[in-house]
């Protein structure tokens, strides 16, 4: 496999290159034998993965993928004995995103001025998020910054992979539906008028369904520009609505009730909750602080509300499992039971990791099964639309010809 890498040579200079190797360990050994200290390595991303990364959540100019690579590379470099300033310098040179490059430069300036890494991250909370900053703070306090960075990068990689799988499952139906709409509009504008003229010439008596299709076709021919303008305005308003607090809350609540995607979204949020909470507890944060941060990390408002309520209840003496039992629609009995066992045996973090692994695998299987289900479903939809058009437009023509014979 061809790997792209950056490394530091004996003169202390950062260099970049490409090299064939069977895996990253072999690549690292080969470069070390040549006197180079590898700082990052990865296979070149395909066009598809680049397109998929466009959809990854971006906070303040840095996508989840950017932050994941940043955390992983910093962990590798400080683990190899490089000071944080040198590690940030190397990442600044490597960063392709101009905004993120500027942020890394300012992080380095903060370290040089005497700040800790977590303190230098504080002005960029909107870019890195609460989870990232608190993990770094916990790592500095415990003296395990490298381990915290590795744990963080693994968490973000799992988040990135899960989101990519969910997006991948949604892309196929979205493309098919978009193509069907475009073809339908083109047929209404160009094909239906031709058939309408034929009906007039043959003086065919048309059924109500055919008359309705012709009326829609006439409307689109006359007002297509205004229809496109109206759709653009509605699209913009919908986009702004989704970005607003009430719109985001509405989408969050409705998405959990969708027949196919609702269960998938629940599994995804349960996996993220368990994985994030396990990482924060392992880093040494208290359960209440971990729940506060996890609630802000989760994207669904109902899950956020459940964890916000949990913080207040735990401070009053309730156990975490008892609180989750109050939300059976969000947390299945399996989750509640495993957390209860974790509380009783003092292995909460380990149980949360097991829950995360279970639901991450479940999401992977569900997305695969969805692809199997959606493909024939789309074929049925296409067949129904073609049949509808044939009955409404072609059938009167055949009936007339058959009557003439």
N, C-alpha and C positions, 0 to 999 in steps of 0.2 A: 504494500500500500504506500502511496505517496503522502508524506507528511510535510506540512508547513511548520517551521519552528522559528523561535527566537532564542538566542543564547548570548552569554557574555564570554568574551575571549580573555586570554591572560592579561591583556592591556586594560581590561575593565570596560571595553566598548561593547555596546549591544549590536548584534548582527542578526540578520534574518536570512532564511534560506529554505530549500526544499530537499528532501532526502527520502529514498525508498527504504522501508523497514517493515518487518513483520508486525511489530507492535511498538508502543511508546517506550517500553522498558529497553528493548533492543536499541531503539533510536538514541535514548538517553545514554546508554553504555558506549555506543559508537562515538557519540559526540564528546563524552567525557574522556575517552581514549585520545581524542584529538585536542584535548585541553580546553574544551568548551563546556560551560555550565548552562544546561538547558533551562530556560525560564518558562517556556510554553510550547506546546505542540498539539497539532490536531490535523485531521484529514480535511482537505478542501471541501467546502459544502457544495452540494449539488444545486442546480437551478431551482428544483422543487423545494429544497430545504430553505433556500434563500427567500423564496416566495412565502413559505410558511412562517418564516421569522418576521415577515412584515406584519403579521397579525399578532405577534407576541406583545404583551402589554408593555408599554413604554412609560416610564415615570421620569418626567423632567429631562427628556432627551436620551435616556438609556433604557434599552429594552431589557427584559428578563434575561435574555441570552447574553447581552453585554455584561450585566452584573454577575451572572454565573461564571463567565470566563474570567472576569476581573478577580473574583474571590478565589477561584481555583489557582490562578497564576500567582497571586500574592502569597497564598499558602505554600506553594512550591518554592518560591524564592526565599521567603523568610525561613522556611524549613532547611534550605541549603546554606543558611548562615548570612544571607544578605541583609543589610539594614533596611528598614522600611522605606527610607528616602530613595535608595537605589532601586528597590522593587517598584516603587511608584513611578520612578523615572523610566524604567523599562516599559511599564504599562502605558505610560503617556506616549512613548514613541510608537507602540504597537497599535494604539486605539485608532480606528478609522472614523468613528463618529466625532465630528469636530466639537460638539457640545460636551460630550463625555471626556474628550481629551483635555478641554479647558478645566473641567471639574477635577480631573486627576492632578492637573498642575497645581490647582489651588489646595488640594489635599496635601500635596508634597510641601507646599509653602507653609501650611499649618503645622506639619510635623517639624519642619526646620525652625519655626518660631517657638517650639517647645510644647506644642499640644500633643495629647495622645491621639492614636488613630481614631478612636470613637469620637473624641472632641472635634477633630478636623472634619468628621463626617456630619456633625450636627447641623451646619448651615445647609446641607444638601439632603435633609430628611425627605423632601418631596421626591428626590431622585432615588435614594437607596431604600427608604421605608423604615418603619420602626423596628421590624424584625432584624434587619441587617445591622442597624446601629446597636441595638441591645445585645445582640450576639457578640459583637466586637467588644462592647463594654464588659460583658461577663467574661470573655476570654482574657482581657487585660487584667481584671481583678484576680482571676484564678491563676494567671501566668500561663494560660494555655491558648494563646491567640492563634497559633497555627492549627490546633485541633478545632477551634471554633470556626475558622475559615474553611477548613475541609468539610466540617459538618454542614456549614451554611451552603457551600457550593453543591454538595450532594442533594440537599433539600431543594435548592433552586433547579437543579437538573431534573429531579423527579417532577417538580411543578411544570417545568418547560415541556417535558416528555408527555405528561398527562394532557396538558392543554393542546399540544400538537395532535395527539390522538383524537381528542374530542373535535378539534377543528377539522381534522381529516375526515371524520365520520360525517360532518355537516357539509363539507365542500361538494360532494357528489350530488346530493339532492338540490343544493342551491344552484349548481351549474345547470342541471337538467331543467329545473323550474324556470330559470332565466332564459334558456334557449327556447323552451316551449312558449313563453310569453312573447319573445321576439318573433318567432315563426307565426304565432297566432295573429299578431298585429300586422305583419307583412301580408298574410293571407287575407285579412279583412280589408286591407288597403288596395291590394293588387289583384287577388284571385276572385274574391266575392263580386266586385263590380263587373268582371267579365261574365260570370255566371248569371248575374242579375240581368245583363243585357240579353243573354240567351233566353232567359225566362220570358222577357218582354216580347222578343221576336216570336217565340212559340206560343205566347198567350197562355201560359200555364197558371192555373189557380194554385197559389202557394199556401201552405199551412202556417199557423201562427209562429211556430218555431223558426221557420225560414224567414218570415217577415221581420222577426226580431233581429236575426243575424244581419239582414240587409240594412235595417235601421241603424244598428251599431256601426256597420261599415260606412254608411253615408255620413254619420256623425264624425267618425275618425277622419274621413277624407276632407271634410270641411274645417275641422277644428284641431287637426293633429298638432299644430304648433302650440296652441293654447293648452292642449292636453299635456304636452311635454313640459311646458312652463309650470303648469299646476303640479305635475308629478315632482319636478325639481324643487318647488317651494315646499310641498308636503314632505319630501325626503329631508330637506334641510330642517324643517320644524321637528320632524321625528328624531333626527340626529341630536338637535339641541335638547329635545325633551328627554331622551335617553341619558344625556350627559347631566341633566339637572338632578337634584336630590330626589324630588318626587317621582321623576321618570325612572331613575335607577331603582328606586324602591318598588315601583309598580312592576318593572321587568323582573326583579328578583323574586317577587311573590308569585307572579304568573308562571315564571319558568319552572318552578317546583311542581306545578300542577299540570304540566304538559304530558300527554299520554306516553310518548316515547322518550323524550329528552329529560323529563322531570326526574325519574329514578336515576338516570346517569348523572345529573347535576347534584343530586343528593349524595351519591357515592363519591363524587369528586370533592365536594366540600367536606365530607366526613374524613376522607383520606388526608386532605390538606390540614384540617383541624388537628388530627392525631399526629401527623408528621411534624407540624410546626410546634405544637405543645411539647412533644417529646424532645425536640431539639433545644427548646428554651429551658426546660426542666433539667436536661442533661448538662446545659451550660452553667447551671447553678442558680437560676432565677427562681423566685418563690412561685407557688402555684397561682396566686392571685395576679402577680405581675405578668406571668406567662399567659394567663387567660386574657388579660387586657390587651396584650400585644397580638395574640392569636386572633382575637375578635376583630382587630383593625386590619389584619392580613387577609381574612376571608372576604370574598367578593359578594356573598349573598346576605342581604339585610336580615333575613330571619335567623340565620346562623349567628350573625353579629349580635342580635338581640338576645339570643339564648345564652351566649357567653358573657355578655354584659350583665345579665341577670345573675349568672353563676357567681361572678365576683362578689356581688353584694351578699348573696346567700352563704357563700363560703366564709365570709368575714363574720357572719352570724352563727357559724358552727355547723352548717350543713355539709355533707360530703358531696363531692363532685358527681358521683354516680347517682345520688338521690335527686340532684338537680336535673341531670340529663333525662332521668326517668319521666320528668314532667313534659318532655318534648318528644313523644313517641313517633310523631310524623317526621322528625328530623333524625333522631338517633335510634336505630333498631335495638332490640333487646340484647343482641350479641355484643354491641359496643358497650352498653350499660353494664352488662355482666363482667366483661373483661376489665373494665375500669374499676369496678367494685372489687374484683380479685386483686388488682394492682394496688388499690388503697389498703386492703387488708394485709397484703404480704410485703408492702413497701417496695413494690416493683412497678410503680406507675409508668415510669419512662419506658421500660421494656414492653409493657402491655400496649402502650400507645404506638410503639414502633410496629408491633405485630398487627394491630388494627390497621395502621397505615398500609403495611405490606398487603394485607388481605384485600383492602378496598382498591388499592392501586392495581393489583392483578385483576380484580373484578371489573374495574373501568376498562382495562386493556381487552378483556374478553368481551365485555359489552359492546365496545366500539367495533370489534371484529364481527360480532353477531349482527350489529346494526347494519353493517355493510351488506351482509347476506340477506337481511330482511328488506332493506331499502331498495336494492336493485330490482327485485320482482315487483315491489310496490310501485316503483316508478314506471315500470313497463305497463302495469295495469292502468296507471294514470294516463300515460301516453295513448294506450289503446282506447280508453274511455273518450279522450278528447278527439281522437281520429274518428271514432264511431259517431260521436255527437255531430261532428262536421259532416260526415258522410250522410247521416240520416237527415240533417237539416237542409243540406245544399244539393247533394247528389241524388238522393232518393226521389224528390219531385221530378227531376229530369228523366230518370229511368221510368217513373210511373207514366209520364207523358208519352215517352217513346213506346212503352208497352201498350198504352191505350191506343196510340196511332196505328200500331200493327194489328 
